[in-house]
Amino acid sequence: MTPHPDFEALEVPPSFTLGEYHLDILTAADLEADFEAVTRSEGVLRGLFGPNWPAGLTLEDNATDLHWHHREFTTKRSFAWVIRAPDTEYAGCAYLFPAMGARGAAEAAYWMAEGCSRLSHLAAFTPLYEDWVTALLPRGFAITFRNNASL
C-alpha cells in the first residue's frame, strides 16, 4: 500500500494529548474496550458511518475493522485514534480520512461513547480536535467535521 498523496508528507502522531484527552493509535489491542464502547453506544452512533453501523457488529467484524485502521495508519492512508479521558479509559474514537477520489480535502470524524458525560466530553473535545486537525493539514485544505453530538 502506498500513502495517500495528501498525507504522504504529513507527520501524524500515533499518540498525543489535547487538553485533558489523550489519543492513541487504534489497534487490535483495543478490541475488547472498543467493542464494548461501540455496542453500548449503538443508539448514539447509528448514522455516523452509514445508515446501519454498528447494528449487528460482531467481535470478529470489529477485529477486522481495527486491523484495517491500524494498517491504514501505518501506510498513511487514513488515521484512527482511541480517545482517553480522565474519567474513562475509553471515551471514544477520532478519525482523519482523505476525501474519496479527491485531493485537498479530508473528513475528520469523532465520537464519544454513551454515558452520562458523553455530551460534555464532546463539547470539550470538539474545539481541541478541530483546531488540531486544521493546524495539521495544509492551509486551504477543505475539511469536513462530523461527530455524534446530535445522534
C-alpha beads as a LAMMPS data file, in Angstrom:
LAMMPS data file: protein, C-alpha beads

151 atoms
150 bonds

1 atom types
1 bond types

-500.0 500.0 xlo xhi
-500.0 500.0 ylo yhi
-500.0 500.0 zlo zhi

Masses

1 110.0

Atoms # bond

1 1 1 0.000 0.000 0.000
2 1 1 1.191 3.465 -0.779
3 1 1 0.399 6.568 1.266
4 1 1 -2.438 8.808 0.216
5 1 1 -0.769 11.640 -1.743
6 1 1 -2.236 14.311 0.556
7 1 1 -0.986 12.532 3.680
8 1 1 2.390 11.265 2.446
9 1 1 4.417 14.228 3.762
10 1 1 2.365 14.770 6.932
11 1 1 3.845 13.833 10.288
12 1 1 0.786 12.439 12.036
13 1 1 1.482 11.317 15.601
14 1 1 0.289 7.908 16.773
15 1 1 -0.091 9.298 20.296
16 1 1 -0.699 12.848 21.550
17 1 1 -2.594 14.918 24.107
18 1 1 -5.284 17.553 23.533
19 1 1 -6.215 19.261 26.780
20 1 1 -7.396 16.555 29.169
21 1 1 -7.738 13.994 26.360
22 1 1 -5.062 11.549 25.297
23 1 1 -5.249 9.959 21.855
24 1 1 -3.517 6.688 20.931
25 1 1 -3.469 4.860 17.608
26 1 1 -6.401 2.445 17.391
27 1 1 -5.114 -1.143 17.172
28 1 1 -6.266 -4.705 17.765
29 1 1 -5.020 -4.317 21.353
30 1 1 -8.129 -2.139 21.868
31 1 1 -10.529 -4.821 20.638
32 1 1 -12.431 -5.573 23.861
33 1 1 -12.733 -1.947 25.006
34 1 1 -13.648 -0.730 21.521
35 1 1 -16.276 -3.407 21.009
36 1 1 -17.831 -2.690 24.403
37 1 1 -17.912 1.064 23.761
38 1 1 -19.324 0.712 20.241
39 1 1 -22.030 -1.812 21.122
40 1 1 -23.042 0.123 24.264
41 1 1 -23.264 3.277 22.147
42 1 1 -25.167 1.866 19.167
43 1 1 -28.055 4.279 19.689
44 1 1 -25.807 7.351 19.522
45 1 1 -23.580 6.040 16.706
46 1 1 -26.125 4.918 14.109
47 1 1 -25.840 7.230 11.130
48 1 1 -22.314 8.450 11.853
49 1 1 -20.673 5.924 9.490
50 1 1 -23.547 4.857 7.285
51 1 1 -27.197 4.168 7.967
52 1 1 -26.808 0.880 9.852
53 1 1 -23.386 0.815 11.508
54 1 1 -22.839 -0.507 14.162
55 1 1 -26.001 -2.654 14.121
56 1 1 -25.083 -6.327 14.046
57 1 1 -21.381 -5.699 14.635
58 1 1 -19.665 -8.839 15.916
59 1 1 -16.410 -9.090 17.825
60 1 1 -14.852 -10.677 14.730
61 1 1 -16.085 -7.827 12.493
62 1 1 -14.665 -5.339 14.942
63 1 1 -11.287 -7.123 14.972
64 1 1 -11.191 -6.851 11.173
65 1 1 -12.021 -3.137 11.386
66 1 1 -9.286 -2.487 13.956
67 1 1 -6.663 -4.311 11.891
68 1 1 -7.748 -2.255 8.870
69 1 1 -7.495 1.027 10.829
70 1 1 -4.020 0.097 12.049
71 1 1 -2.822 -0.815 8.539
72 1 1 -4.273 2.386 7.098
73 1 1 -2.496 4.420 9.788
74 1 1 0.893 2.797 9.257
75 1 1 0.645 3.320 5.497
76 1 1 -0.567 6.947 5.875
77 1 1 -3.858 6.368 4.082
78 1 1 -6.153 7.328 6.994
79 1 1 -5.805 7.717 10.740
80 1 1 -7.768 6.460 13.751
81 1 1 -7.205 7.024 17.462
82 1 1 -8.749 5.940 20.748
83 1 1 -9.780 8.962 22.823
84 1 1 -8.999 8.529 26.519
85 1 1 -10.369 10.889 29.171
86 1 1 -9.559 11.227 32.874
87 1 1 -12.928 9.775 33.907
88 1 1 -12.867 6.839 31.481
89 1 1 -10.177 4.713 29.904
90 1 1 -12.037 4.568 26.582
91 1 1 -14.075 7.683 25.853
92 1 1 -14.460 7.248 22.083
93 1 1 -12.569 7.457 18.792
94 1 1 -11.281 10.108 16.381
95 1 1 -10.542 9.679 12.686
96 1 1 -8.974 11.538 9.795
97 1 1 -9.855 10.311 6.293
98 1 1 -8.881 11.724 2.892
99 1 1 -11.809 12.604 0.658
100 1 1 -12.515 9.667 -1.626
101 1 1 -11.398 10.345 -5.188
102 1 1 -10.266 13.899 -4.466
103 1 1 -7.167 15.806 -3.442
104 1 1 -7.020 18.683 -0.974
105 1 1 -9.972 17.532 1.099
106 1 1 -10.459 15.398 4.185
107 1 1 -13.067 14.343 6.678
108 1 1 -12.441 14.344 10.410
109 1 1 -14.926 12.363 12.463
110 1 1 -15.082 11.627 16.174
111 1 1 -17.478 10.109 18.646
112 1 1 -17.873 9.726 22.370
113 1 1 -19.340 6.596 23.919
114 1 1 -22.777 6.595 25.501
115 1 1 -22.724 7.591 29.137
116 1 1 -23.619 10.413 31.449
117 1 1 -20.679 12.579 30.314
118 1 1 -20.872 11.974 26.525
119 1 1 -22.175 15.421 25.585
120 1 1 -19.864 17.270 27.969
121 1 1 -16.891 15.343 26.555
122 1 1 -17.999 16.215 23.025
123 1 1 -18.342 19.886 23.949
124 1 1 -14.837 19.944 25.438
125 1 1 -13.152 17.772 22.792
126 1 1 -14.678 19.353 19.668
127 1 1 -12.716 22.632 19.572
128 1 1 -9.487 20.889 20.601
129 1 1 -9.663 18.259 17.871
130 1 1 -10.996 20.551 15.166
131 1 1 -8.249 23.132 15.840
132 1 1 -5.595 20.396 15.855
133 1 1 -6.765 18.900 12.526
134 1 1 -6.980 22.344 10.934
135 1 1 -3.401 23.129 12.011
136 1 1 -2.136 19.706 10.888
137 1 1 -3.436 19.897 7.326
138 1 1 -2.045 22.298 4.722
139 1 1 -3.538 25.774 4.520
140 1 1 -6.573 25.842 2.243
141 1 1 -7.374 22.163 2.763
142 1 1 -11.128 21.538 2.728
143 1 1 -12.065 19.788 5.965
144 1 1 -15.451 18.389 6.893
145 1 1 -16.073 17.588 10.551
146 1 1 -18.741 15.316 11.985
147 1 1 -19.472 13.761 15.359
148 1 1 -22.235 12.057 17.274
149 1 1 -23.426 15.068 19.286
150 1 1 -26.832 15.081 17.623
151 1 1 -27.297 11.349 17.156

Bonds

1 1 1 2
2 1 2 3
3 1 3 4
4 1 4 5
5 1 5 6
6 1 6 7
7 1 7 8
8 1 8 9
9 1 9 10
10 1 10 11
11 1 11 12
12 1 12 13
13 1 13 14
14 1 14 15
15 1 15 16
16 1 16 17
17 1 17 18
18 1 18 19
19 1 19 20
20 1 20 21
21 1 21 22
22 1 22 23
23 1 23 24
24 1 24 25
25 1 25 26
26 1 26 27
27 1 27 28
28 1 28 29
29 1 29 30
30 1 30 31
31 1 31 32
32 1 32 33
33 1 33 34
34 1 34 35
35 1 35 36
36 1 36 37
37 1 37 38
38 1 38 39
39 1 39 40
40 1 40 41
41 1 41 42
42 1 42 43
43 1 43 44
44 1 44 45
45 1 45 46
46 1 46 47
47 1 47 48
48 1 48 49
49 1 49 50
50 1 50 51
51 1 51 52
52 1 52 53
53 1 53 54
54 1 54 55
55 1 55 56
56 1 56 57
57 1 57 58
58 1 58 59
59 1 59 60
60 1 60 61
61 1 61 62
62 1 62 63
63 1 63 64
64 1 64 65
65 1 65 66
66 1 66 67
67 1 67 68
68 1 68 69
69 1 69 70
70 1 70 71
71 1 71 72
72 1 72 73
73 1 73 74
74 1 74 75
75 1 75 76
76 1 76 77
77 1 77 78
78 1 78 79
79 1 79 80
80 1 80 81
81 1 81 82
82 1 82 83
83 1 83 84
84 1 84 85
85 1 85 86
86 1 86 87
87 1 87 88
88 1 88 89
89 1 89 90
90 1 90 91
91 1 91 92
92 1 92 93
93 1 93 94
94 1 94 95
95 1 95 96
96 1 96 97
97 1 97 98
98 1 98 99
99 1 99 100
100 1 100 101
101 1 101 102
102 1 102 103
103 1 103 104
104 1 104 105
105 1 105 106
106 1 106 107
107 1 107 108
108 1 108 109
109 1 109 110
110 1 110 111
111 1 111 112
112 1 112 113
113 1 113 114
114 1 114 115
115 1 115 116
116 1 116 117
117 1 117 118
118 1 118 119
119 1 119 120
120 1 120 121
121 1 121 122
122 1 122 123
123 1 123 124
124 1 124 125
125 1 125 126
126 1 126 127
127 1 127 128
128 1 128 129
129 1 129 130
130 1 130 131
131 1 131 132
132 1 132 133
133 1 133 134
134 1 134 135
135 1 135 136
136 1 136 137
137 1 137 138
138 1 138 139
139 1 139 140
140 1 140 141
141 1 141 142
142 1 142 143
143 1 143 144
144 1 144 145
145 1 145 146
146 1 146 147
147 1 147 148
148 1 148 149
149 1 149 150
150 1 150 151
